[in-house]
Amino acid sequence: MRPDQISELTPYKRTPSFSEATVPAGLLADHATKEGVWALIQVEEGALRYFVTDPRREATERLLTPEGEAGVVEPTILHRVEPVGAVRFHVQFLRQPGETRSAEGCKAL
């Protein structure tokens, strides 16, 4: 599946909203979702830098804002976030329709 096909996935879990003060340390360091688990990083207020750091992908950095698109996290691809001042965001986990295996989504949470 390609990132542009994310609309075909089924949401199954959402984190609480995090702020620059409450973001889990694991999200600030390189981490990855499990096999088959996609995620959308959705900024509610402020701004968040999203870095893809996996050697299997071109290194990228995006500034996520409420007005822009969500950050798309591919399964098993290393990434991290960095608050830019005051921010509030959450992460929505998705999987293939009909997928029933138990997956918490991300080891960093």
C-alpha positions as CSV (number, residue, x, y, z in Angstrom):
1,M,0.0,0.0,0.0
2,R,1.2,3.5,-0.8
3,P,0.7,6.6,1.4
4,D,-1.8,8.0,-1.2
5,Q,-4.0,5.0,-0.5
6,I,-4.4,5.7,3.2
7,S,-8.1,6.5,2.7
8,E,-8.7,2.8,2.2
9,L,-7.6,2.0,5.8
10,T,-9.7,1.6,8.9
11,P,-9.0,3.8,12.0
12,Y,-8.9,1.6,15.1
13,K,-7.2,3.7,17.9
14,R,-6.6,7.3,18.7
15,T,-4.2,8.7,21.3
16,P,-5.2,11.5,23.7
17,S,-4.2,15.0,22.7
18,F,-0.6,15.8,23.6
19,S,1.0,19.2,24.1
20,E,4.6,20.4,24.0
21,A,4.6,19.6,27.8
22,T,2.9,16.2,27.6
23,V,4.3,14.6,24.5
24,P,5.7,11.2,25.4
25,A,9.5,11.1,25.2
26,G,9.3,8.1,22.8
27,L,7.7,10.3,20.2
28,L,10.6,12.7,20.3
29,A,13.1,10.0,19.5
30,D,13.3,7.8,16.4
31,H,10.6,5.1,16.6
32,A,8.3,3.1,14.3
33,T,4.8,1.6,14.1
34,K,4.4,-2.1,13.9
35,E,4.1,-4.1,10.7
36,G,0.7,-3.3,9.1
37,V,0.1,-0.2,11.3
38,W,-0.2,3.2,9.6
39,A,-0.7,6.4,11.5
40,L,-1.9,10.0,10.9
41,I,-0.3,12.7,13.0
42,Q,-3.0,15.4,13.3
43,V,-2.1,18.8,14.7
44,E,-5.0,20.6,16.4
45,E,-3.2,23.8,17.4
46,G,0.2,25.2,16.8
47,A,2.9,23.5,14.8
48,L,4.9,20.2,14.9
49,R,7.9,19.1,12.9
50,Y,7.7,15.6,11.5
51,F,10.9,13.9,10.5
52,V,11.2,10.6,8.5
53,T,14.6,9.3,9.5
54,D,14.5,5.7,8.2
55,P,17.4,4.7,6.0
56,R,14.9,2.9,3.7
57,R,13.4,6.3,2.8
58,E,14.6,9.7,1.7
59,A,15.1,11.8,4.8
60,T,12.3,14.4,5.0
61,E,11.1,17.1,7.4
62,R,7.6,18.6,7.3
63,L,6.0,21.3,9.3
64,L,2.5,20.0,10.4
65,T,-0.2,22.6,11.2
66,P,-4.0,22.4,11.6
67,E,-4.5,24.0,8.2
68,G,-2.2,21.4,6.4
69,E,-2.4,17.7,5.7
70,A,-1.8,15.2,8.5
71,G,1.6,13.5,8.8
72,V,1.4,10.1,7.2
73,V,3.4,7.4,9.1
74,E,4.1,4.2,7.1
75,P,4.4,0.8,8.9
76,T,7.9,0.1,10.4
77,I,9.4,3.4,9.1
78,L,11.5,5.3,11.6
79,H,10.3,8.8,12.4
80,R,10.1,11.4,15.2
81,V,8.3,14.6,16.0
82,E,9.5,17.9,17.5
83,P,7.1,20.6,18.9
84,V,7.5,24.1,17.6
85,G,6.4,26.2,20.6
86,A,2.9,25.6,22.0
87,V,1.2,22.7,20.2
88,R,-1.6,20.2,20.6
89,F,-1.8,17.1,18.5
90,H,-2.9,13.4,18.5
91,V,-2.2,10.3,16.5
92,Q,-4.8,8.2,14.7
93,F,-3.8,4.5,14.0
94,L,-5.1,2.7,11.0
95,R,-5.0,-0.8,9.5
96,Q,-6.3,-2.7,6.5
97,P,-10.1,-3.4,6.7
98,G,-10.8,-6.7,8.3
99,E,-7.4,-6.8,10.0
100,T,-8.1,-8.2,13.5
101,R,-4.6,-8.9,15.0
102,S,-4.0,-7.0,18.2
103,A,-1.6,-4.1,17.5
104,E,-1.0,-1.3,19.9
105,G,0.4,0.7,17.1
106,C,3.6,2.2,18.3
107,K,6.2,1.1,20.8
108,A,7.0,4.7,21.7
109,L,3.6,5.2,23.4
